[in-house]
Amino acid sequence: MLATRNSEEALDIVQDAMFKLVERYGDRDAQEWAPLFQRILQSRIHDWYRRRSVRNRFRVFLGRSPDEPDVDPI
């Protein structure tokens, strides 16, 4: 939540990281899960920042403020 400043976005990122952990590393030893989960979570947070950056560029291009909520202009 500190990284996104939005509890819903943060929960989605954590949930996605958990799914990826189970999907890809469920067969590994349980002691390996914590570091793997942290790595996956950090990757998901970085992905979120990249997507947010691209969205903000398009918002500026369309003449809207980057702080406006997602609304389909069409």
Secondary structure as GFF3:
##gff-version 3
##sequence-region A 1 74
A	DSSP	alpha_helix	7	25	.	.	.	ID=ss1
A	DSSP	three_ten_helix	30	32	.	.	.	ID=ss2
A	DSSP	alpha_helix	33	61	.	.	.	ID=ss3
###
